[in-house]
Structure formats: C-alpha cells, structure tokens
Amino acid sequence: MDGSIKILHIKSLEMEVPKDIPHRVSLVVTETVDAGLFGEGIIESLIHAWHHLLLPPRRGENEFQEQSATGRVIPAGATVFGMAVECLEIRRHHRLCVSEVGSLSMAAAGELRSPVSCSSEPDDSMEPYTTERLSRLPGGYKPLTEPFTALNIDFNNVQELEGLSSRPVQKVHLPVTQEGQLDALAVWFQLHLDEESSLSTGPQEDTCWEQAIYPVHSTKGFLLKPQDELIVEVSCRDAYLRLCSVAVLRDGHEIRLDECLDSQNFGNATSNPNPEAELCSALASLQTDQNQSKGFSMLECSEMALLNNLDYHQSFCSALSKLISQLKVKWQNQERESSIQSDSSDLLYVLDVSEGFSLLSLIAASHGHVKAYSSVEKNKQQEVLKRLAHSNNIPEQHLEFWLNHVEDEQGMLKRPSREKLWSAIILDCVETCGLIRQKLMEKASLARCLLEEGGRIFPEKIVVHGMLVESDTLLLESAVQGQEPTLGFNIAPFINQFTVPVHVFLDFSTLECKHLSECVELFVLDLMEATANYTNREVKVQATCAGRITAIPFWYQIYLDREISVSTLNQNSHWKQAAAVLQQPLEVQAGDWVRLAVKLNKSTISISAHIENAPRPMEQ
C-alpha cells in the first residue's frame, strides 16, 4: 500500500491546508478517546478539524445519504453511562480505612486522600478520575444503582462540541437499588461509529478500554439504602467529563456528601433502629462539622493502599521490636562486661529510605530509645508525621527528616553522625507494579557497610516465587497473535519488535489462567549476605497437568527476619504481580519436568523455559 498512504508526523491541531494536506477532507477517523472519553483531547481536536480540515457537515433530513462535498467524523458520537458502586479495592486506594497502623493511632493524621478527586470546580492538582477494569478487581464490586445516562455527544455537530464546556451542570437523581458503602462512580461509554455500528466499553465487554472511576472520599462508614436517592452532578467545564456525588435524599431530607459523616451517627444500618433519630443525629453532626478546616494531605493511590495494609505494618512493628530488644540487651551485656555505664542519652538509629510516604520511621521511634530518620520529602506529609508523632507521645527530637539534610538521593545511605552507625536500615525493595526496584542490590551492599554490629537491613531476604500457567489473556495483551485481530494485515512482525517480555501491574488472583504447576521458589535475594548469587539460577518444575505454558507469573515473599515475612501476593497488599511471558508457548504433559533459567540483570527478572529430555516411564 506504499504510495496510497501519507504519514504526517504532526499533531492534527498543527495541520494546515494546503501546507500539510492539499485540500479539506470528507472523512476524519479518530480514536483519541480514553476511559473517560474526553481525556485525550478529542473535543479540542475535532473542533479544530471542523474549522480547518473537514468539509462542511451533512445537513437536512437525509443525513446519512451519500452526498458530495460533505464532511463526516467516525465515530459519529457517544453516550456515556455511569453507576454507583461499593468496592473495597477502590476504597482502600483512595481513602484511609483504618484507625490504627502498626500500633500508631491515626486520629491526628487529618484527612488523607488520593489525588483522584472530582469536583465541579477544576483543580490542577487533582485528577478527575482513575481507571480500573471492573471485571478484574480483586474482591469484585457491588452495583448500588442501575446504570444511568450521564451524557450524549454528537461529534458531527461542531456547535455541540463548542458548547460542551458551557453546558450547565446537570443534576441526576439515582434510585439506590442495593444497600452498601458508596465508594465510587464507575463510568463507561458507547461509541456510535455510524448509524449501524457501535462499540461499548462497559464492565462486561472485552475491549482494550478500562472503565473510568470517580472515587468518593468523604463518606466513611456511610451506607446507602434502598429508597435513598443519590444526587450526582455531571459537568464538562474544562472538557473533562466530571461526575460528582453531592448528596443523598433520604425520607425527604437532602444530606450533603461533601461533609465528612461520622459512621457512629449515620449510615450504619444496624446501629439505630429509629431512622428519624438517625437522620437528626446526622444533620446535627453536619452542623458541627461545617466550620472545621477542609485541608487534607494527598497521597498516591499506592501509598493509600499501603497505609491501609495492617498486616504489612504490624509485621514491621514486630520485627523492629525484636531487633531493638536484642540490641538493648547487647548494650546492657557490654556495660556489665566493661563496668562502664553508657550515656543514657545514647540512642539506636534507624533509617527508613522507603519510596514516598512511609510510617515505618515513626513505628521504629514509637519503641523508645530510638532516633528515626524518615525519607518523606513533601512538606505536607512531613507535617502529618509530626502530628502523628506528637499525638502518639513520640518526642519531637526522635524523628528527623533525612532528605532535608541530603542534597541528592545518592547521599541518603550514609552515617547518621560521625560516631554512630545505623541499627536498622529499611529499604524499599519492590515496585508497586511487581518488579524489583532498580539498584536494590547496590543499595543493600552499601547499607551493609553502614550497620552497627548486630544491626540489620529490613528486609533481610526476598524469595521470588512463581508458577507455570496457561493464559491466553497474557498472550493477547503482550503481543499481536496471528493475523485475524488485525483484519488480515500481517502486522505482527513489525509491532512485536516492541513487545516487553514481562507483563506488570498484574492481579494474579483475578487473572484468567490454568495452573500447570505448583508454586515454586525461583530466586533468592539475600540482602544481608555479600557473597550470595544475584545473577542467575536454574529451577526444575514438574507440570501437574497438560497444557501450553504461556507465562510464569511471579511474586515475592519479603522476609523482615527469619520468622516474620510479608507476601506481595496478599490481597490486602499495595503491590501487584508480574509475569514473564514466553515468546513461544511450550506444550507440556502431566509429569513433564520443565527447566527454568531465571536471570536477574539490573533488577530485571527474565525467565526462559525448556522441557527436560528425561524419558517418560512406560505404561504398565
């Protein structure tokens, strides 16, 4: 088709006639739509196209009849749908769900929320929505309302496109159909390609699009009930589609959701059998909250999920407590042996170099006789830690922000003072996406040199686990398969040059796959051992049933010490999993032995698989 297609390496907004194309065109085809429909700038680009690139649109009753000298856009338009949902997985990524973390009371933290928040007034610091594939969310979701139509848009009507941002805010009343906590509004759309063909991005559809998620932050403990009406505001003030849950109508009373509601006063279906008393209590609560500060601190979605992970923090709390107790006993024994009393002001030094917001320094300092150094950088987040330290009776001088005294990240791992070494250094070892952090082993090597005798790196060891699976989903999402999905064009040899061999941000618990083996240990990273093998390992795995090995998903058991560990496969974890996808599927029978060559290069894990040539036992 060379000569029939002209490729312009330029944004359409910068295209001109006749400079870039000789004359106006009769058809524009575009797929500049994201999960929230407008997030890739389709409105702006189509307005420009109608004014500068397209022939005038069709007019009159016979709109779809073939006419000369008319312009048209595919897709012709879209309908946007929404639905209120309860979903623990969404909730724990966007607001604080716990009152205590690692023995620390969180009461003084103030409001903590993710940067995904929608309001009718645009705010550059916030994203209006995030995206999720609802059908793959761990734990699933519960619809609280029927789907509703949020918006219709005609891409072949330039006046409608230009008027989108000035449309008045639309209030939609949604009858609540099931009882549950309001965690988010889920949004999808139907693209009308022309008068006959359409595409849906709905939760049950198998498409490349996820659904747009508008999380709700201010309804902790608030239960929607059947007979309630949820009031949602829909607007497009800045060419982003914005949906905001603003109020609930219950028994004729409107209750605003932009005020934090006390779960003891309102919304608990079983706590108060008298709905009128419950409602009055809620209204009284709102009156007292109106004058409180609306300030909040923003955490990334993964940081919110980490903060909500009680097992993770309790494990660190226990491991730190054990180490601190051991070092205190060691000091006391040294004092008895030397008959020299140590300075009572002498402290254990703990350094937390976790990425982003972390409470681990504060958890260490809460054990007493510890000075903890935090790598939290943002001023507002440092203020949260200071408030928590004060409210949990941790002396102010026992918490210090290390990066305030360090010019660059390379200087993070150094002595706390000329005289001291670290009692513990906490390293952040695994990225949220499921991969080992870059330069982890180099950091561990440096950290070992900075520990006092008996000191420890947390974690001390990471064990990589994996499994043989057959998963068409991973194949289809990792590389072009054959010619059918692309209308017979042989694009695979070209596109698959850019295939990434490791699939990240994977939810193994919801992945459609067939398990072909038991879980096996693939690799061990010992952060406390200087002579360990950190480059390659061969592992033999026996297939438990017949199938095609298409991938090896892997995850980590993170050992804080020999007895205490946390798993990145835990459903409450903030971590996702990853999978090495084989270039060619490998056919196996039950009982076959598969040899995996596992390599770690610059923190990147690669896995290749081969069937062992061992003879099979003869059938009796």
Protein Blocks (a to p, Z undefined) as FASTA:
>chain_A
ZZjaccddddfklgccfklpmbdcfbdcdfbbcfkopmnopmmmmmmmmmmmpccddedj
klmbccehiacdddfbdcddddddddfklmmmmbcfbfbeghiafklnopaddfbdcdfb
dcfkbcfbdcddfklgghiaadfbdcddfbdcdfklmklmmmmmmpccdddddddfbgcd
dfbdcddddddfblmbccdfbfkbccfbdcdddddfklghiacdehiacddddddflopa
cdddfbdceehiacdfkbccdfklgopaklpmblklmmmmmmmmmmmmmmpcfbdcdddf
klmmmmmmmklmmmmmmmmmmmmmmmmmmmmmmmmmnopacdfkbccddddfbehjdfkl
mmmmmngoiacddfbfblklmmmmmmmmmmnopafklpccfklmcfbfklmpccfbfkbc
cfbdcddfbdfkopacehklmmmmmmmmmpcehiacddfbdcddddddddfklmmmmoce
hjklnnopafklmmmmmpcfbdghiafklpccddfbdcddfbdcdfkbmkbcfkbccddd
ddfbdcddfbdcddddddfblmlccdfkbmkbmbdcdddddfbdcdddehiacdddddde
ehiacddddddfbdcdddZZ
